[in-house]
Amino acid sequence: MAQHLRTLLSSLETSVRRYATRHHYDAGTVSRFLSGERLPPEEFIDTLEREAAAHRGHAVTGQAQERAHKLYLAALRARNKREYERQITADLLRESEQRLQQAEIATQVLREAVAST
């Protein structure tokens, strides 16, 4: 995870201090994220991913998001088993909610199709 974060920050061609200031973080905290001493919040990772992609002239891909999330989960599992399990549960809940929403849309489309025949 830390190596991934360092790569992303490096691609922005900015200093740790400048990045930290721009995002209202303490530079020491960002340094600890980049060294692996401390696990950053997912919002930090997501923001860094988006900015690095935008700097390269494109949007963050689903593959990049998935890779970053897997790295985050691996780091979380190594540091805090309880929080890791909570995150896995939250991920499963989010996936279930997305499937439910897709099923509701498909049901509505089918109802409209039946009603129009």
N, CA, C and O of each residue as an XYZ file, in Angstrom:
468
protein
N       0.825     -1.181      0.000
C       0.000      0.000      0.000
C       0.874      1.251      0.000
O       0.646      2.178     -0.778
N       1.875      1.270      0.878
C       2.738      2.452      0.979
C       3.463      2.701     -0.344
O       3.561      3.845     -0.788
N       3.963      1.658     -0.964
C       4.656      1.821     -2.250
C       3.701      2.380     -3.297
O       4.080      3.246     -4.086
N       2.498      1.902     -3.309
C       1.490      2.390     -4.252
C       1.234      3.881     -4.029
O       1.162      4.653     -4.984
N       1.098      4.276     -2.774
C       0.872      5.689     -2.460
C       2.063      6.544     -2.885
O       1.884      7.637     -3.423
N       3.264      6.055     -2.648
C       4.458      6.806     -3.051
C       4.510      6.978     -4.565
O       4.880      8.039     -5.066
N       4.139      5.931     -5.282
C       4.121      6.002     -6.749
C       3.109      7.037     -7.221
O       3.393      7.834     -8.116
N       1.927      7.020     -6.613
C       0.898      7.987     -6.993
C       1.352      9.421     -6.724
O       1.212     10.297     -7.578
N       1.895      9.647     -5.534
C       2.336     10.998     -5.195
C       3.464     11.439     -6.121
O       3.495     12.588     -6.560
N       4.373     10.546     -6.412
C       5.477     10.867     -7.310
C       4.968     11.290     -8.686
O       5.527     12.189     -9.313
N       3.915     10.642     -9.144
C       3.369     10.977    -10.464
C       2.779     12.388    -10.504
O       2.628     12.971    -11.578
N       2.448     12.931     -9.332
C       1.905     14.292     -9.270
C       2.993     15.362     -9.341
O       2.705     16.545     -9.523
N       4.248     14.928     -9.193
C       5.383     15.850     -9.252
C       5.229     16.995     -8.251
O       5.426     18.164     -8.582
N       4.871     16.627     -7.014
C       4.741     17.601     -5.943
C       5.378     17.038     -4.680
O       5.609     15.833     -4.574
N       5.650     17.892     -3.753
C       6.268     17.438     -2.503
C       5.207     16.947     -1.528
O       4.023     17.259     -1.658
N       5.654     16.182     -0.561
C       4.759     15.709      0.497
C       4.157     16.904      1.217
O       2.952     16.944      1.463
N       4.982     17.865      1.550
C       4.516     19.047      2.280
C       3.457     19.813      1.484
O       2.433     20.216      2.036
N       3.700     20.008      0.207
C       2.744     20.750     -0.629
C       1.426     19.983     -0.755
O       0.348     20.566     -0.652
N       1.525     18.664     -0.980
C       0.307     17.850     -1.093
C      -0.473     17.886      0.220
O      -1.691     18.062      0.227
N       0.239     17.718      1.316
C      -0.408     17.719      2.636
C      -1.115     19.046      2.886
O      -2.262     19.065      3.333
N      -0.449     20.132      2.605
C      -1.043     21.459      2.814
C      -2.289     21.635      1.962
O      -3.310     22.127      2.442
N      -2.209     21.238      0.710
C      -3.338     21.387     -0.217
C      -4.570     20.606      0.259
O      -5.705     20.988     -0.030
N      -4.336     19.519      0.985
C      -5.449     18.665      1.420
C      -5.692     18.712      2.924
O      -6.397     17.868      3.479
N      -5.102     19.706      3.572
C      -5.336     19.945      5.001
C      -4.921     18.768      5.883
O      -5.618     18.397      6.828
N      -3.776     18.199      5.549
C      -3.166     17.158      6.370
C      -1.862     17.703      6.925
O      -1.267     18.619      6.358
N      -1.434     17.143      8.016
C      -0.115     17.419      8.541
C       0.892     16.680      7.660
O       0.665     15.521      7.313
N       1.997     17.329      7.292
C       2.994     16.703      6.425
C       3.565     15.437      7.072
O       3.864     14.469      6.373
N       3.717     15.439      8.392
C       4.214     14.249      9.085
C       3.257     13.080      8.960
O       3.680     11.930      8.833
N       1.963     13.376      8.997
C       0.954     12.320      8.838
C       1.035     11.715      7.442
O       1.004     10.495      7.286
N       1.139     12.571      6.430
C       1.241     12.074      5.051
C       2.529     11.265      4.900
O       2.534     10.233      4.229
N       3.600     11.715      5.507
C       4.861     10.957      5.459
C       4.691      9.575      6.076
O       5.233      8.595      5.565
N       3.947      9.494      7.165
C       3.703      8.187      7.797
C       2.835      7.300      6.909
O       3.026      6.084      6.887
N       1.882      7.886      6.173
C       1.090      7.113      5.207
C       2.024      6.531      4.144
O       1.913      5.361      3.778
N       2.947      7.369      3.653
C       3.834      6.968      2.558
C       4.909      5.982      3.000
O       5.442      5.231      2.183
N       5.224      5.983      4.278
C       6.243      5.053      4.781
C       5.638      3.727      5.230
O       6.357      2.753      5.455
N       4.320      3.695      5.357
C       3.654      2.486      5.827
C       3.522      2.420      7.333
O       3.018      1.434      7.871
N       3.970      3.461      8.021
C       3.832      3.488      9.484
C       2.377      3.622      9.906
O       1.982      3.156     10.975
N       1.598      4.255      9.066
C       0.199      4.510      9.389
C      -0.648      4.261      8.154
O      -0.248      4.603      7.041
N      -1.814      3.668      8.347
C      -2.722      3.384      7.239
C      -3.627      4.594      7.015
O      -4.320      5.026      7.936
N      -3.627      5.140      5.813
C      -4.466      6.312      5.563
C      -5.935      5.929      5.451
O      -6.261      4.771      5.190
N      -6.815      6.897      5.646
C      -8.235      6.621      5.399
C      -8.451      6.397      3.899
O      -7.680      6.884      3.073
N      -9.482      5.674      3.569
C      -9.757      5.404      2.154
C      -9.976      6.681      1.356
O      -9.651      6.733      0.170
N     -10.521      7.706      1.991
C     -10.746      8.965      1.285
C      -9.424      9.554      0.786
O      -9.357     10.105     -0.313
N      -8.384      9.434      1.598
C      -7.061      9.908      1.200
C      -6.584      9.151     -0.039
O      -6.104      9.751     -1.001
N      -6.723      7.840     -0.001
C      -6.292      6.994     -1.112
C      -7.082      7.332     -2.373
O      -6.504      7.493     -3.449
N      -8.402      7.440     -2.239
C      -9.256      7.746     -3.390
C      -8.897      9.092     -4.009
O      -8.830      9.223     -5.231
N      -8.668     10.083     -3.163
C      -8.320     11.417     -3.657
C      -6.985     11.376     -4.393
O      -6.849     11.944     -5.476
N      -6.018     10.713     -3.809
C      -4.700     10.605     -4.434
C      -4.804      9.863     -5.767
O      -4.167     10.256     -6.744
N      -5.589      8.809     -5.814
C      -5.809      8.059     -7.067
C      -6.411      8.972     -8.141
O      -5.936      9.000     -9.276
N      -7.461      9.718     -7.774
C      -8.132     10.607     -8.737
C      -7.188     11.683     -9.250
O      -7.141     11.957    -10.449
N      -6.438     12.290     -8.339
C      -5.533     13.352     -8.749
C      -4.410     12.841     -9.643
O      -4.031     13.503    -10.609
N      -3.884     11.675     -9.325
C      -2.814     11.100    -10.146
C      -3.345     10.764    -11.541
O      -2.670     11.009    -12.541
N      -4.528     10.215    -11.604
C      -5.123      9.898    -12.913
C      -5.393     11.173    -13.702
O      -5.094     11.241    -14.894
N      -5.951     12.175    -13.048
C      -6.235     13.446    -13.730
C      -4.946     14.094    -14.221
O      -4.913     14.686    -15.299
N      -3.892     13.980    -13.431
C      -2.593     14.553    -13.827
C      -2.080     13.867    -15.093
O      -1.395     14.486    -15.908
N      -2.413     12.596    -15.252
C      -2.019     11.847    -16.448
C      -3.019     12.035    -17.586
O      -2.816     11.535    -18.693
N      -4.093     12.757    -17.305
C      -5.052     13.082    -18.359
C      -6.179     12.094    -18.553
O      -6.754     12.025    -19.639
N      -6.507     11.334    -17.534
C      -7.640     10.410    -17.655
C      -8.298     10.206    -16.298
O      -7.801     10.667    -15.271
N      -9.414      9.512    -16.316
C     -10.142      9.217    -15.076
C      -9.593      7.936    -14.451
O      -8.931      7.138    -15.115
N      -9.875      7.759    -13.184
C      -9.478      6.527    -12.491
C     -10.300      5.378    -13.061
O     -11.520      5.482    -13.190
N      -9.638      4.299    -13.397
C     -10.351      3.137    -13.929
C     -10.874      2.280    -12.785
O     -10.399      2.368    -11.653
N     -11.848      1.461    -13.099
C     -12.366      0.522    -12.118
C     -11.279     -0.432    -11.646
O     -11.244     -0.812    -10.476
N     -10.390     -0.819    -12.561
C      -9.296     -1.715    -12.194
C      -8.365     -1.052    -11.192
O      -7.920     -1.691    -10.239
N      -8.071      0.217    -11.401
C      -7.187      0.939    -10.476
C      -7.841      1.060     -9.103
O      -7.182      0.894     -8.077
N      -9.136      1.349     -9.090
C      -9.853      1.449     -7.819
C      -9.861      0.110     -7.095
O      -9.656      0.044     -5.883
N     -10.098     -0.944     -7.845
C     -10.134     -2.282     -7.245
C      -8.759     -2.675     -6.694
O      -8.662     -3.241     -5.606
N      -7.710     -2.375     -7.442
C      -6.347     -2.690     -6.986
C      -6.032     -1.926     -5.702
O      -5.500     -2.498     -4.751
N      -6.360     -0.643     -5.676
C      -6.091      0.168     -4.487
C      -6.886     -0.361     -3.291
O      -6.374     -0.402     -2.172
N      -8.126     -0.763     -3.528
C      -8.953     -1.276     -2.433
C      -8.383     -2.599     -1.900
O      -8.381     -2.835     -0.692
N      -7.906     -3.448     -2.795
C      -7.298     -4.713     -2.362
C      -6.036     -4.454     -1.540
O      -5.800     -5.115     -0.528
N      -5.237     -3.498     -1.976
C      -4.038     -3.139     -1.206
C      -4.427     -2.599      0.166
O      -3.798     -2.917      1.175
N      -5.471     -1.780      0.186
C      -5.962     -1.220      1.447
C      -6.429     -2.341      2.379
O      -6.088     -2.351      3.562
N      -7.205     -3.278      1.845
C      -7.694     -4.390      2.659
C      -6.549     -5.234      3.207
O      -6.580     -5.650      4.365
N      -5.542     -5.486      2.378
C      -4.395     -6.283      2.833
C      -3.665     -5.565      3.970
O      -3.277     -6.189      4.958
N      -3.483     -4.265      3.825
C      -2.819     -3.494      4.879
C      -3.685     -3.450      6.134
O      -3.178     -3.570      7.249
N      -4.977     -3.280      5.951
C      -5.897     -3.230      7.085
C      -5.914     -4.566      7.823
O      -5.918     -4.602      9.053
N      -5.923     -5.646      7.077
C      -5.935     -6.976      7.681
C      -4.691     -7.201      8.541
O      -4.764     -7.806      9.611
N      -3.551     -6.706      8.060
C      -2.304     -6.878      8.798
C      -2.257     -6.015     10.058
O      -1.586     -6.367     11.028
N      -2.963     -4.896     10.045
C      -2.869     -3.950     11.157
C      -4.008     -4.048     12.170
O      -3.802     -3.865     13.370
N      -5.217     -4.341     11.669
C      -6.375     -4.262     12.556
C      -7.446     -5.243     12.078
O      -8.290     -4.904     11.249
N      -7.398     -6.446     12.606
C      -8.297     -7.518     12.156
C      -9.773     -7.137     12.313
O     -10.580     -7.410     11.424
N     -10.122     -6.518     13.416
C     -11.523     -6.136     13.651
C     -11.994     -5.114     12.607
O     -13.089     -5.246     12.060
N     -11.187     -4.118     12.338
C     -11.553     -3.106     11.346
C     -11.592     -3.720      9.946
O     -12.424     -3.345      9.120
N     -10.687     -4.665      9.687
C     -10.703     -5.391      8.418
C     -12.039     -6.121      8.241
O     -12.661     -6.033      7.183
N     -12.471     -6.829      9.262
C     -13.740     -7.559      9.183
C     -14.917     -6.611      9.007
O     -15.860     -6.919      8.279
N     -14.867     -5.454      9.674
C     -15.922     -4.450      9.510
C     -15.947     -3.935      8.072
O     -17.016     -3.743      7.492
N     -14.765     -3.715      7.505
C     -14.683     -3.226      6.133
C     -15.207     -4.258      5.144
O     -15.914     -3.907      4.200
N     -14.868     -5.527      5.352
C     -15.371     -6.592      4.475
C     -16.892     -6.633      4.531
O     -17.550     -6.763      3.499
N     -17.450     -6.522      5.724
C     -18.906     -6.515      5.883
C     -19.522     -5.316      5.175
O     -20.542     -5.450      4.498
N     -18.913     -4.154      5.328
C     -19.414     -2.953      4.657
C     -19.348     -3.106      3.141
O     -20.258     -2.670      2.436
N     -18.281     -3.718      2.632
C     -18.153     -3.954      1.188
C     -19.244     -4.886      0.687
O     -19.840     -4.646     -0.363
N     -19.505     -5.951      1.440
C     -20.564     -6.900      1.052
C     -21.932     -6.233      1.062
O     -22.752     -6.478      0.177
N     -22.178     -5.391      2.058
C     -23.438     -4.670      2.135
C     -23.595     -3.737      0.937
O     -24.667     -3.675      0.335
N     -22.529     -3.010      0.587
C     -22.579     -2.094     -0.553
C     -22.861     -2.861     -1.849
O     -23.667     -2.422     -2.670
N     -22.199     -4.003     -2.030
C     -22.439     -4.825     -3.224
C     -23.881     -5.320     -3.265
O     -24.502     -5.326     -4.329
N     -24.415     -5.729     -2.132
C     -25.803     -6.200     -2.068
C     -26.778     -5.085     -2.406
O     -27.759     -5.299     -3.118
N     -26.505     -3.902     -1.895
C     -27.362     -2.757     -2.194
C     -27.337     -2.419     -3.679
O     -28.368     -2.070     -4.255
N     -26.167     -2.521     -4.300
C     -26.058     -2.264     -5.736
C     -26.840     -3.301     -6.539
O     -27.530     -2.957     -7.499
N     -26.730     -4.576     -6.144
C     -27.486     -5.629     -6.839
C     -28.987     -5.420     -6.688
O     -29.744     -5.601     -7.641
N     -29.413     -5.037     -5.485
C     -30.823     -4.774     -5.250
C     -31.313     -3.626     -6.129
O     -32.387     -3.707     -6.724
N     -30.532     -2.573     -6.205
C     -30.911     -1.430     -7.037
C     -31.014     -1.837     -8.510
O     -31.941     -1.423     -9.206
N     -30.068     -2.641     -8.979
C     -30.116     -3.115    -10.359
C     -31.339     -3.991    -10.600
O     -31.967     -3.893    -11.654
N     -31.685     -4.839     -9.648
C     -32.861     -5.695     -9.771
C     -34.134     -4.863     -9.796
O     -35.056     -5.164    -10.555
N     -34.194     -3.823     -8.977
C     -35.369     -2.947     -8.964
C     -35.527     -2.225    -10.298
O     -36.648     -2.061    -10.780
N     -34.438     -1.798    -10.890
C     -34.493     -1.132    -12.200
C     -34.960     -2.123    -13.263
O     -35.815     -1.800    -14.088
N     -34.399     -3.321    -13.240
C     -34.803     -4.338    -14.221
C     -36.274     -4.682    -14.062
O     -36.976     -4.865    -15.057
N     -36.751     -4.774    -12.830
C     -38.162     -5.058    -12.576
C     -39.041     -3.947    -13.136
O     -40.073     -4.220    -13.750
N     -38.639     -2.704    -12.928
C     -39.416     -1.576    -13.434
C     -39.453     -1.572    -14.962
O     -40.497     -1.302    -15.557
N     -38.340     -1.864    -15.587
C     -38.284     -1.921    -17.055
C     -39.224     -3.005    -17.567
O     -39.955     -2.793    -18.535
N     -39.205     -4.168    -16.915
C     -40.092     -5.261    -17.333
C     -41.557     -4.890    -17.136
O     -42.387     -5.182    -17.996
N     -41.884     -4.252    -16.019
C     -43.272     -3.820    -15.784
C     -43.729     -2.851    -16.867
O     -44.847     -2.955    -17.372
N     -42.873     -1.926    -17.215
C     -43.217     -0.955    -18.252
C     -43.392     -1.626    -19.599
O     -44.271     -1.248    -20.373
N     -42.555     -2.625    -19.889
C     -42.655     -3.357    -21.145
C     -43.968     -4.138    -21.210
O     -44.633     -4.155    -22.245
N     -44.334     -4.775    -20.115
C     -45.581     -5.550    -20.059
C     -46.776     -4.610    -20.176
O     -47.745     -4.921    -20.868
N     -46.715     -3.481    -19.515
C     -47.814     -2.522    -19.542
C     -48.015     -1.913    -20.918
O     -49.139     -1.559    -21.274
N     -46.948     -1.783    -21.700
C     -47.068     -1.156    -23.017
C     -47.489     -2.135    -24.102
O     -47.705     -1.725    -25.243
N     -47.612     -3.424    -23.775
C     -48.018     -4.407    -24.791
C     -49.495     -4.665    -24.774
O     -49.991     -5.465    -25.567
